[in-house]
């Protein structure tokens, strides 16, 4: 049963697809809540903004949950996305983590995104990776 889910969001089209899947997953349950986790990585934030300014942003994802009448909260963390998401998830009781298969980083998009791979490997709950 998935009632308390983490959605890792970075503003990419993959994160938006993951959000759509999360809505579909949670609409089946009564009173679900999603924790939208957005991690700001100071070392790549300038590059991400300059090269990906036309991608879906976090506000688009929030609107998706508002329209679906699914309760949500937004958690903004600062630092390395992999480690911050892993720590956040493992410190709480979540039923599932939903993450896009790739993020905004061009190097990471060559193979399965390093964030999604590391999250799947190190969190202590099920992970849904969305293409």
C-alpha positions as CSV (number, residue, x, y, z in Angstrom):
1,X,0.0,0.0,0.0
2,X,1.4,3.3,-1.1
3,X,0.1,6.2,1.0
4,X,3.2,8.2,1.9
5,X,5.5,8.6,-1.1
6,X,8.6,10.6,-1.9
7,X,8.9,12.1,-5.4
8,X,12.4,13.2,-6.3
9,X,12.1,16.3,-8.5
10,X,14.7,18.2,-10.4
11,X,12.8,20.1,-13.0
12,X,13.5,17.7,-15.8
13,X,10.9,16.1,-18.1
14,X,11.8,12.8,-16.5
15,X,10.8,14.2,-13.1
16,X,7.5,15.4,-14.6
17,X,6.8,11.9,-16.0
18,X,7.7,10.5,-12.5
19,X,5.2,13.0,-11.0
20,X,2.5,11.8,-13.4
21,X,3.1,8.2,-12.5
22,X,3.0,9.1,-8.8
23,X,-0.5,10.7,-9.3
24,X,-1.6,7.5,-11.0
25,X,-0.2,5.4,-8.2
26,X,-1.6,7.5,-5.3
27,X,-5.1,8.0,-6.7
28,X,-5.9,4.4,-5.8
29,X,-5.5,5.1,-2.1
30,X,-7.4,7.1,0.5
31,X,-5.7,10.2,1.8
32,X,-2.3,9.7,0.3
33,X,0.5,12.3,0.6
34,X,3.5,12.9,-1.5
35,X,6.7,14.6,-0.3
36,X,8.2,16.4,-3.3
37,X,11.9,16.6,-2.7
38,X,13.9,19.1,-4.6
39,X,17.6,19.2,-4.0
40,X,19.6,22.3,-4.9
41,X,23.2,21.4,-5.7
42,X,25.3,24.5,-5.5
43,X,28.0,23.1,-7.8
44,X,25.7,22.6,-10.8
45,X,22.8,24.9,-10.2
46,X,24.1,27.7,-12.5
47,X,24.7,25.3,-15.3
48,X,21.3,23.7,-14.9
49,X,19.5,27.0,-15.1
50,X,21.5,28.2,-18.1
51,X,21.1,25.0,-20.2
52,X,17.7,23.7,-19.1
53,X,15.5,26.8,-18.7
54,X,12.6,25.4,-20.8
55,X,12.1,22.2,-18.8
56,X,9.3,21.5,-16.5
57,X,9.9,23.1,-13.2
58,X,8.9,22.3,-9.7
59,X,5.8,24.6,-10.0
60,X,4.4,22.5,-12.9
61,X,4.7,19.4,-10.7
62,X,3.0,21.1,-7.8
63,X,0.1,22.1,-10.1
64,X,-0.3,18.5,-11.2
65,X,-0.8,17.4,-7.6
66,X,-3.2,20.3,-6.9
67,X,-5.4,19.4,-9.8
68,X,-5.4,15.8,-8.7
69,X,-6.4,16.7,-5.1
70,X,-3.5,14.8,-3.7
71,X,-2.0,16.2,-0.5
72,X,1.7,17.2,-0.9
73,X,4.5,19.0,0.8
74,X,7.6,20.4,-0.8
75,X,11.0,19.7,0.9
76,X,13.9,21.7,-0.4
77,X,17.3,20.3,0.5
78,X,20.8,21.7,-0.3
79,X,23.9,19.7,-1.3
80,X,24.6,16.5,-3.2
81,X,21.3,15.2,-4.6
82,X,22.1,11.5,-4.1
83,X,23.1,11.8,-0.5
84,X,20.4,14.2,0.5
85,X,17.6,12.2,-1.0
86,X,19.0,8.9,0.5
87,X,19.3,10.5,4.0
88,X,15.9,12.1,3.8
89,X,14.2,8.9,2.8
90,X,16.0,6.7,5.3
91,X,15.3,9.0,8.2
92,X,11.5,8.8,7.7
93,X,8.9,6.1,7.1
94,X,8.0,6.2,3.4
95,X,6.2,3.5,1.4
96,X,8.0,4.3,-1.8
97,X,10.4,6.6,-3.7
98,X,9.5,7.7,-7.2
99,X,12.3,9.1,-9.3
100,X,12.9,9.8,-13.0
101,X,15.4,7.7,-14.8
102,X,17.5,10.6,-15.8
103,X,17.9,14.2,-14.6
104,X,19.2,17.5,-15.9
105,X,22.9,16.6,-15.9
106,X,24.2,15.7,-19.4
107,X,26.9,13.4,-18.2
108,X,24.4,11.4,-16.1
109,X,22.0,11.0,-19.0
110,X,24.5,8.7,-20.8
111,X,23.5,5.8,-18.6
112,X,20.8,5.3,-16.0
113,X,21.0,8.5,-14.1
114,X,23.5,8.3,-11.3
115,X,21.0,9.9,-8.8
116,X,18.3,7.3,-9.6
117,X,20.8,4.5,-9.5
118,X,22.3,5.5,-6.2
119,X,18.9,6.1,-4.6
120,X,17.6,2.7,-5.7
121,X,20.7,1.1,-4.3
122,X,20.8,2.8,-0.9
123,X,17.3,3.6,0.3
124,X,15.5,1.3,2.6
125,X,12.1,1.2,0.8
126,X,10.8,0.3,-2.7
127,X,11.9,2.6,-5.5
128,X,10.0,3.2,-8.8
129,X,12.2,4.5,-11.6
130,X,10.2,6.1,-14.4
131,X,11.5,6.4,-18.0
